[in-house]
Amino acid sequence: MTKQQKAGPSPFAPVLAIHGGAGALSRVLLSDKARNEYEEALRAVLRGGCRILEAGGTALDAVTEAVRLLEECPLFNAGRGAVFTSDGGHELDAAVMDGATLCSGAVAGVRTVRNPVLAARAVMERSQHVLFIGAGAEAYARGQGLEMVDPAFFSTAARREQLERVRRQGADRVMLDHDAQSAAARDPLSFRASAGSGAGGPPLDEDRKLGTVGAVALDARGNLAAATSTGGMTNKQPGRVGDSPLIGAGCYANNHTCAVSTTGTGEMFIRMVAAYDVSAQMEYAGAGLAAAAGSVIHDKLPRIGGQGGLIAVDAAGRVAMPFNTEGMYRGVMRAGQAPSVAIYEGGDA
């Protein structure tokens, strides 16, 4: 570049979108204070991740930071505040993908890695592999200098009470099979005890919520990235792995099409290869982002009983956030603008 030449403004407007799980409306009366707590948590995560984009950082850094922040928030089912397995422990999964290179990394079934998304990022950038599981994943994370914690770090009183409530419905029950009517009279104070909310329970029914967190982003260079993290399902069998750490099912990014992070009934998203299907419809059928994402969530997944939603951003910065449940914690923020968040259908996000 000569001295007379000046770099023009980037043709790409950076944007970050996040989700914190999808599900049914809460059985208990929702107070404004409780709803505001969830919405403000989403805004704080958006601000934290978008700050990176506004400073000229990469989409990969932005989604990693957004998901790390979601893992640190006990309101959501990832990291601290993750749900319990049937053996009273926690098994966490996460994945990241770089749309510029198609490089990806993931971990599954980790119990002592404070931030599984950072472990997934380390697998992507510092190993020859894509996915590490269990003890091998933990050993790898420890060797990379990531923070390790006692398993009790992830536990909250609300999640413990949730496990006991689901167990009372039958030893083989998991959160997604829970009958909403069976616990209609439960005390909402249990969730507030650890979350710190006011009167009323969480906006989405915690016994029927499909708990995962994720982020997708487009940066000023035109690169896309996605990240997904989860604690799984309440009372799940140890060793069960859902869609979140599986590239193409719960997480996918390709600069030529879109970046996607999903949340829902993991087994169905795996069978449908849901995240990749959005990209494939765009690449091979010429579908737009909204049409492709809507087809997966509203047409294809329901055929096999799939419930949940996804967030996606394309190479032009368009965002889609469809869901086929009653609500989905979600939000979007464009560089230089205020964050927009929503929980139920018809929200602003």
N, C-alpha and C positions, 0 to 999 in steps of 0.2 A: 504494500500500500504506500503510495507516495504521500508527501506532506500535504499535497492539495486535496487528496482523497479523504473523505470522512466516512466513518462507518455509520450507516443509516440505522434507523430503529429496527428492532427485531420484527419480522413478520408474524411471529408467534406471540400470542398473549398468554402468559403462564396461568395455569389454573390447577387447583387441587380439589378433589372430591373425596369424601370419607363416608364410611358406614360403621355402625356399631351393632349390627344385628337386626333381624326382622322378626315379626311375630304378631300375636293377637293383642287386642286391646286389654288393658289391665282389668281384672275382676273387681278391684277395689276402687273406691272413689279417688280420682286423681286431683290433687291440689295444684294450684298454680305454682306453689313453691317447688313441688316435686318435679313438675314438668320443666320449670325454669332451670333446675339444677342439671338435668340432662342436656337441655339445649345449650346452657353455658359451657358445659364440659365439651360439647361438640365444637362450639365457637373457639374455645381455647386451643383445642387440637388443630383446628384449621389455621388459626393465627400462627401457631408454632411451626407448622409445616410450610405455610405460604411465605413466611418470613424468609425461608431459604430461597424460594423462587424469586421473591422480590429483590433479593441481593444478587441475583444472577446464578444461583446454585442450580444443581441438576434435579431433574424429576426423580431420579433414583434416591438422592439424598432427602428430598421432600417427603416421599412416601415412606421411607424408612423412619424418619423422625415422627411423622404423623402416627404411624402404627406403634412406635415405641411409646409415644405419649398415651395412646389408647391402652397399651399394655400396663401402664402405670396407674390407670384410673380404675378403681374398684367397681365403678358402675357397670363396666362392660366385661364380657366373658373372654378375657385374654390376659395373660400375665397375672398380676395381682387382682384377685376377684374372680379367677377362673373357677369353673364348676368342679365338683368332685366326681371321681370315678367310683365304681362300686366297691373298691377296696379302700375308700376313704382318702385317696391321694389325688394328685393332679398330673395330667399328661398334656403337654402343650405342643402345638404344631404351628409352623409359620413358613411362609415362602415369599420370595421377592423375584422380580423379573425385570430386566433392562430391555426396553423396546428397541434400543439402538443396535444392540448386538445379539439379542435373543439369549444372552447369558442369564442363568437363573440359579437359585440356590434354595434349599429347604431343609427343615429339620422336623422330626415327628417324634412324639412320645417322650419329650424331655421333661424332667422333673425338678431340675435345680438351676436351670439357666434363667437368670432374671428377665432378660428380654430375648425371647426366641427369634424375633425379627432380626436382631443383630447377629445371632448365630447363623440364620439363613443367609444374611448378607456376607458373612465370613466364608461360608461354604461356596458361595458364588464367586467371590473374588480371590480366595486364597487356596482353593482346592481344585482338583481335576474333576470333581464330581458335582452332582446336582442335589442329591438327597442323602442325609445321614439320619439314622433313627436311634432312639433309646440311649443306652449307655455309650455307644459309639459317638453319637451326636454330642453328648455331654462331655466326653473326653476331648473331642475336637474343639468344642467351645472353650473348655478350660485351657487347652493348649494354645488357643489364640488370645488368651488374656481377657476373655469376657467375664463379666461379673457373675459369680455363682452364689446362690443363696440356699438357705435351709428350705425344704419343701413347705414348711409352715408359713413362709413369706407370702405364698399365694392365697392362703386361706382367709376367709372372712366369716363372721358369724352368720351373715345372711345366706351364704352359699352352703354352709353346714346345715342350717335349718331347711334349706331347699332340698338337700340330699335326703334328710330324714323324712320330709314330707313325701317325696317321690317313692322312697322305700316302703312307706306305709301303704302305697297303692299296689305293691307287689315287688318281690326281690328282683324280677327281671325287667321292671319298667325302666324306661329312660325318659328324659325330659320331653322328647318330641311326641311320646305316646300318651302323655298325661291327660287325663280327662279333666277339662276345665271345671266341670260342675262338682267334682269330688272334693275340691279344696276351696269352695267359694267363701267359706267362713274363716279362712286363715287370717292370722294376725299380720297386717302389713308392717308392724313395727320391726319385725325381724330384718327386713331389708334395710329399713332406715337406720337400724343400729349401727351398721358399718358404713352406709352410704352418706349418712348425715342429713337426709332430706327431711322436710317437714311433714305435716299431716298428709296422709294419702300415700299409696304405694307407687312403684315405678310406672311410667306411661305404658309400657308393654308388659304383658303378663309373663313373669319370669319363669313360670312352669310350662309355658308354651312358646317361649321365645327361642329363635334359632340363632344361637349366640356365636358370632364371629365378628371380627373387626377387619377393616381394610382401608386402603387408600389407592387412588390412581392420580396421575399428574401428567401435565404437559409443561415442559420448560421453554425458556426463551430460545433455545437452540432447535426446538422442534422435536425433542426426544420425549418419548413416553416411558412410563414405568408403573408398576403395580406391586402392591404388597398386601398380604393377608395373614392374619394370626387368629388363633382360637384356643379355648380351653376344652372344646368338644361338647359333649352332651352329659347332663347330670345322670349319674349312676351308670354310665357306659362301662362296658367291659374293658379292663386294662388291655392295652394293645390295639384297641380299635383306632383306626385312622380314618378321618373323613376327607373331604375334598380340599380343605384349606392348604395343605402343603403339597398338593399334587398340581404340577404345572399343567395348564390346559383345563383343569376341572375347577379349581377355586381361585386361580391366579394366572393371568396371561398378559403379555404386552408385546406389541409389534409396531414399530414406527410407521409401517405402511398401512396399518388399520386402526388399532385402538389398544387401550389398556383396560383390563377388567379385573375386578375383585368381587367375589360372590359371597353370599351368606344364605344358609338354608339347610334343608335336609341333605346332608353331605353325600349319602349313598346315591341319591338321585342325580345330584350334580356331577358325580363321578361317572355314572352310566351315560349321561348326556354329553360329557366332556363340555360342560356348559360355557366356561369362559372362552375356550378356543372356538366354540361354535359361533359366538358373536363375531369374532375376527374372521372366521371362514366365510360366513354369509356376506361380510363386507368385501372380502378379497375375491371370492369366486362367483358370487351372485350379484355383486354391485349394490348391495343393500346399504342404506344409510345407517348410522349408528343407532338412532332411535328405533328404527324398524327391526334391525337385527337383535338388539337387546330385548325389545318387546316380544319378538317371536320366541326367543328362548324362554323367557319368564312366563308369558301369558299363554303360549300355545304348546311348545314342546314339553316343558317340564310337567305341567299338569296332566299330560297324557299318562305319565307313570307315577303320579302322586307326588310330584316334587313341589315343595313349598319354599318360599324365600324370595330373594331379590338379588340385585347386583348393582354396582356402580361402574360406569365406563366413561372414558374420554377418548375422543378420536384425534387424529393428527391436525385437525383444524380447530381444536379446542371446544368442540361441542360435547356436552355432558348428557348422559342418560342415566336414570336411577329408577328403573322399574321394579316393582315387587308385586307378588300375588297374595300377600298376607294383608292383615288390617293395618299394619304400620311397619316402618323401617327407620331406625335412627340413621339420619343422613345429613350431609351438608356439603356445600360447595363454596369456594372462595377464589376469586380472580385477583391477580396481582393489582394492588392499588385500590381494591374495593373492599367493602365490608363483607364478612361471612354471612351466608344464608343457611339456616338449618331448619329441619322439619322432622316430624315423627310420624304423623298420620297422613292419609291420603289427602291431597289437595293443599299440602303445605307449600311454602315458598321455595324450598331448596330445589 
